[in-house]
Amino acid sequence: MWVYGLIVSQESSANFVPLNTADNWLHFVLGVVMIALGVLLSRYPARKHA
């Protein structure tokens, strides 16, 4: 969504998803956080209870 928001103009008829600058930054931050969590959680395998 972040890339889409950067490519498509807010005034364009191709902007069928009503995105604005705040939405673009929100999607960027969410994407970075999800990737970071995926990397961190994959480094530490789940502990098994004895």
Sequence and secondary structure as in RCSB ss.txt:
>XXXX:A:sequence
MWVYGLIVSQESSANFVPLNTADNWLHFVLGVVMIALGVLLSRYPARKHA
>XXXX:A:secstr
 HHHHHHS TTSTT  S   HHHHHHHHHHHHHHHHHHHHHHHS      
